């Protein structure tokens, strides 16, 4: 995927396969850079491969996999981790809007070395 010409966001995101494939295009439409695991050939790869890719490309991982919140396994330095903690009953549209809204609430902040948790009604940042 490519960065929209009008984008001014410093954030670069990598969408894990446990989230909808519609998220990366929506992030692009919002002015962010976004790659999707399915578009770079890492679908069904282990977490270690996903982590290595985000590190090598300086991309913030967006995932539902709470294992990535373990700083003993995934310690700084890193570009950032966004954990999406939502019930599985949400519609895709609601899920995507919740993520976009959560990210918008962090505008202007650095995500470097942060673990962000986005859940309904709450965005938590751990540094």
SULHU-V22295 format. One record per run of one state. SS is the DSSP state (h for helix, s for strand, l for the rest). FROM is the first residue (numbers start at 0). TO is the last residue. If there is no record, write none. Layout:
BEGIN
SS;FROM;TO + SS;FROM;TO
END
This chain:
BEGIN
l;0;10 + s;11;14 + l;15;20 + h;21;28 + l;29;31 + s;32;35 + h;36;38 + l;39;45 + h;46;56 + l;57;58 + s;59;62 + l;63;64 + h;65;68 + l;69;79 + s;80;83 + l;84;90 + h;91;103 + l;104;113 + s;114;118 + l;119;120 + s;121;125 + l;126;126
END
